[in-house]
């Protein structure tokens, strides 16, 4: 689970401008962090089907944000992919 401090740090690192909290870059970064944490949880608790469903929903949500960003601004899309270490 993301604490307020972790979330604020991720938002600060990914923000496009000072008061940014909802741009696709920030949302993708937050979802990526939550996906990483949930993936490590599921490695320990592989029968947790409810969390697995939540993980799949987050992955789909991140994919839709990335698809939107790719269509809107290819340069920003490539920057966030490179920054987070995601593959196409």
C-alpha positions in Angstrom: 0.0 0.0 0.0 1.3 3.5 -0.9 1.8 5.8 2.1 1.2 9.5 1.7 4.9 10.1 1.7 5.6 7.6 -1.0 2.7 8.9 -3.1 3.8 12.5 -2.7 7.3 11.6 -3.8 6.1 9.8 -6.9 3.8 12.7 -7.8 6.7 15.1 -7.3 9.0 13.1 -9.6 6.5 12.6 -12.3 4.6 15.9 -12.3 4.6 18.0 -15.5 4.2 21.2 -13.5 4.2 22.2 -9.8 0.5 21.7 -9.1 0.1 18.6 -11.2 -1.6 15.6 -9.6 -3.7 14.1 -12.4 -1.7 14.1 -15.6 -1.3 10.7 -17.4 2.4 10.6 -16.4 1.5 10.9 -12.7 -1.3 8.3 -13.0 0.9 5.9 -14.8 3.7 6.3 -12.3 1.4 5.7 -9.3 -0.2 2.7 -11.0 3.2 1.2 -11.8 4.3 1.5 -8.2 1.0 -0.1 -7.0 1.4 -2.9 -9.6 4.9 -3.6 -8.4 3.8 -3.9 -4.8 0.8 -6.0 -5.6 3.0 -8.3 -7.8 5.3 -9.0 -4.9 2.3 -9.7 -2.7 1.0 -12.2 -5.2 4.3 -14.0 -5.4 3.9 -14.8 -1.7 0.1 -15.4 -1.7 -0.5 -17.0 -5.1 -4.0 -18.1 -4.2 -5.2 -14.6 -3.6 -7.6 -14.3 -6.5 -9.3 -11.1 -5.4 -6.0 -9.2 -5.4 -5.1 -10.8 -8.8 -8.3 -9.3 -10.2 -7.4 -5.9 -8.8 -3.9 -6.2 -10.4 -5.4 -7.0 -13.8 -7.7 -4.0 -13.5 -4.7 -1.7 -12.6 -2.7 -3.1 -15.6 -5.6 -2.4 -17.9 -6.0 1.1 -16.5 -2.3 1.8 -16.9 -2.4 0.5 -20.5 -5.3 2.8 -21.3 -3.5 5.9 -19.8 -0.4 5.0 -21.9 -2.5 4.5 -25.0 -4.0 7.9 -24.5 -0.7 9.5 -23.9 0.8 7.9 -27.0 -1.9 9.3 -29.1 -1.7 12.7 -27.5 2.0 13.3 -27.3 4.5 10.7 -28.5 7.5 12.5 -26.9 5.9 12.5 -23.4 4.9 8.9 -23.9 8.5 7.8 -24.8 9.8 9.8 -21.8 7.5 8.1 -19.2 8.2 4.6 -20.8 12.0 5.2 -20.5 11.7 6.7 -17.0 9.6 3.8 -15.5 11.4 1.1 -17.5 8.3 -0.2 -19.2 8.4 -1.9 -22.5 6.0 -1.4 -25.4 
